[in-house]
Each structure stands twice: as structure tokens, then as C-alpha cells.
């Protein structure tokens, strides 16, 4: 496949759902599995690298977000959370 065909097919995948963009590794996995027989070895290597790179970036983002979560607060009951912020419960 040439670069124009690749871009066209990636755009078609993106039109399926807006989340399937250039930052989503699933976009490239779908592309790779759909067009595996039409891709040469260097294109497959590039796709493997792209997927691994995007997965790494996604994992870093999730790790940063998870490290900001207050686990004590997250695991506390709803009543403990509301009382902690001064909201009175109705009895």
C-alpha cells in the first residue's frame, strides 16, 4: 500500500467512531489486521512500533491519573464522603 491508500483507510476507520483517531492504538490494530496481506515488512514493522509507542503513552497517562487518586477517599462509603465535606444527611 502507498501512503495515500494508508491515509485513506485510516480516515475510514476514524469515521467509524471519533475515538479511533491517530492517538488510539486500536485504530492501528484494526488497520493492521484488516490490511495485513497488502502491507510490506517495513510497513508492518512501523505499525508494530506505532502500536507499542501509543500503548506506552496510554499506560503513562493512566498511571499519572491513577497516582492522583486518593485511595482512602475512593474506597470510603458515600456517607463518609458526604459528611467529610459538611453535607448534612437527612434522617
C-alpha positions as CSV (number, residue, x, y, z in Angstrom):
1,X,0.0,0.0,0.0
2,X,1.2,3.5,-0.7
3,X,0.9,6.4,1.8
4,X,-2.3,7.8,0.1
5,X,-4.1,4.4,0.5
6,X,-2.9,4.1,4.1
7,X,-4.1,7.6,4.9
8,X,-7.5,7.0,3.2
9,X,-8.1,3.7,5.1
10,X,-7.1,5.2,8.4
11,X,-9.6,8.1,7.8
12,X,-12.3,5.5,7.0
13,X,-11.5,3.8,10.4
14,X,-11.7,7.2,12.1
15,X,-15.2,7.8,10.6
16,X,-16.5,4.7,12.3
17,X,-16.0,6.4,15.7
18,X,-14.3,9.6,16.7
19,X,-12.2,7.8,19.3
20,X,-10.5,5.9,16.6
21,X,-8.0,8.7,15.8
22,X,-4.2,8.9,15.4
23,X,-3.7,8.7,19.2
24,X,-5.6,5.5,19.7
25,X,-3.6,2.2,19.3
26,X,-6.8,0.3,18.4
27,X,-7.0,2.4,15.2
28,X,-3.7,1.0,14.0
29,X,-4.5,-2.5,15.2
30,X,-7.7,-2.5,13.2
31,X,-5.8,-1.2,10.2
32,X,-3.0,-3.7,10.6
33,X,-5.3,-6.7,10.9
34,X,-7.6,-5.6,8.0
35,X,-4.8,-4.9,5.5
36,X,-2.1,-7.4,6.7
37,X,-1.8,-9.1,3.3
38,X,-1.4,-5.8,1.5
39,X,1.4,-4.4,3.7
40,X,5.1,-5.0,3.3
41,X,7.5,-5.9,6.1
42,X,8.7,-2.3,6.8
43,X,5.0,-1.1,7.0
44,X,4.2,-3.9,9.4
45,X,7.3,-3.0,11.5
46,X,6.2,0.6,11.5
47,X,2.7,-0.3,12.6
48,X,4.1,-2.6,15.4
49,X,6.3,0.3,16.6
50,X,3.4,2.8,16.4
51,X,1.0,0.5,18.4
52,X,3.7,-0.2,21.0
53,X,4.5,3.6,21.3
54,X,0.8,4.6,21.7
55,X,0.3,1.8,24.2
56,X,3.2,3.1,26.2
57,X,1.9,6.7,26.1
58,X,-1.6,5.5,27.1
59,X,-0.1,3.5,30.0
60,X,1.8,6.5,31.2
61,X,-1.3,8.7,31.1
62,X,-3.3,6.1,33.0
63,X,-0.6,5.8,35.6
64,X,-0.4,9.5,36.1
65,X,-4.1,9.7,36.5
66,X,-4.3,6.8,38.9
67,X,-1.5,8.3,41.0
68,X,-3.6,11.3,41.7
69,X,-6.5,9.3,43.2
70,X,-6.9,9.5,46.9
71,X,-7.5,5.7,47.6
72,X,-8.8,6.3,51.1
73,X,-11.4,8.7,49.8
74,X,-12.2,6.5,46.8
75,X,-12.8,3.4,49.0
76,X,-14.8,5.2,51.6
77,X,-18.5,4.8,51.8
78,X,-20.7,7.5,50.2
79,X,-22.0,8.6,53.6
80,X,-18.4,9.1,54.9
81,X,-17.6,11.2,51.8
82,X,-20.6,13.5,52.2
83,X,-20.2,14.0,55.9
84,X,-16.5,14.8,55.4
85,X,-17.4,17.7,53.2
86,X,-20.0,19.0,55.6
87,X,-23.2,18.0,53.9
88,X,-25.9,17.1,56.4
89,X,-27.7,13.8,56.0
90,X,-31.5,13.8,56.2
91,X,-32.9,11.2,58.6
